[in-house]
Amino acid sequence: MVLLLPVLFTVMFLGMQAALFYHARSVAIAAAQEGARASSVEEGSGGAGAEAAASFVAAAGGDDVLKSARVSSSRTAEVATVVVTGTSLSVIPGWSPVVRQSATVPLERITR
């Protein structure tokens, strides 16, 4: 028991840490995609994309899911890009895994 209990706790903590990181990563990529879609519409802007991504993170749990979330957005003549960066929650003291996800979408435009 003395030998197996530390191994069992290590496996449990690593599994929990992996789940927290995966969830934060999923929220970050979904927020980036939402922001990129909002920015890519014909009358959209980079600010609208950043606002949509930040709203998505807040609705998904905010700091309880993705701590210190930062959103940056850029829009060129052809594509809109949104990058969401933050840190995942951690069950391992002193370690905060960084999550960075981006999404790029072509702009909507009317062609004849």
C-alpha positions in Angstrom: 0.0 0.0 0.0 2.8 2.4 0.9 4.3 1.9 -2.6 1.1 2.0 -4.6 -0.6 5.0 -3.0 1.9 7.6 -4.3 1.7 6.1 -7.8 -2.1 6.2 -7.7 -2.2 9.8 -6.5 0.3 10.8 -9.2 -1.8 9.2 -11.9 -5.0 10.9 -10.5 -3.3 14.3 -10.4 -1.9 14.0 -13.9 -5.2 12.9 -15.3 -7.0 15.9 -13.6 -4.3 18.3 -14.9 -4.7 16.9 -18.5 -8.5 17.3 -18.3 -8.1 20.9 -17.1 -5.6 21.8 -19.8 -7.7 20.1 -22.5 -10.9 22.0 -21.4 -9.1 25.4 -21.3 -7.6 24.7 -24.8 -11.1 23.8 -26.1 -12.6 27.0 -24.7 -9.7 29.0 -26.2 -10.0 27.6 -29.7 -13.8 28.0 -29.6 -13.5 31.6 -28.5 -10.9 32.3 -31.2 -13.2 30.7 -33.9 -16.2 32.8 -32.6 -14.1 36.0 -32.7 -12.7 35.2 -36.1 -16.3 34.7 -37.5 -17.5 37.9 -35.9 -14.5 39.8 -37.4 -14.8 38.3 -40.9 -18.3 39.5 -41.7 -18.6 42.2 -44.4 -19.2 45.0 -41.9 -17.0 43.4 -39.2 -13.9 44.8 -37.5 -11.0 43.5 -35.5 -12.5 45.0 -32.4 -15.7 43.2 -32.9 -13.8 39.9 -33.2 -11.9 40.5 -30.0 -15.0 41.5 -28.2 -16.9 38.4 -29.4 -14.0 36.2 -28.3 -13.7 37.8 -24.8 -17.5 37.4 -24.4 -17.2 33.7 -25.3 -14.5 33.1 -22.7 -16.5 35.0 -20.0 -19.7 32.9 -20.8 -17.7 29.7 -20.7 -16.5 30.4 -17.2 -14.0 33.2 -17.4 -11.1 32.9 -14.9 -12.5 29.6 -13.6 -11.6 28.0 -17.0 -9.0 30.2 -18.6 -7.1 32.5 -16.2 -5.7 35.9 -17.4 -7.3 35.5 -20.9 -6.0 37.9 -23.4 -7.5 38.3 -26.9 -5.8 39.9 -29.9 -7.4 40.4 -33.3 -6.2 41.5 -36.7 -7.9 41.9 -40.0 -6.3 42.2 -43.4 -7.9 42.6 -46.8 -8.3 38.9 -47.1 -8.4 37.2 -43.6 -9.4 37.9 -40.1 -7.3 36.3 -37.3 -8.1 36.1 -33.6 -5.6 34.8 -31.0 -6.7 33.8 -27.4 -4.0 33.3 -24.8 -4.3 32.5 -21.1 -3.3 29.9 -18.5 -5.0 26.8 -17.6 -6.0 26.0 -14.0 -3.5 23.8 -12.3 -3.6 21.1 -9.6 0.2 21.0 -9.5 1.5 23.8 -7.3 3.7 26.4 -8.9 2.9 25.4 -12.5 0.5 27.2 -14.8 0.4 25.8 -18.3 0.0 28.4 -21.0 -2.8 28.0 -23.6 -2.5 29.8 -26.9 -5.0 29.1 -29.7 -5.7 31.1 -32.9 -8.2 31.0 -35.7 -8.0 32.5 -39.2 -11.1 32.9 -41.4 -11.4 34.4 -44.9 -13.3 37.7 -45.1 -16.8 37.7 -46.5 -17.0 39.8 -49.6 -19.4 40.2 -52.5 -18.1 39.3 -55.9 -19.8 39.7 -59.2 
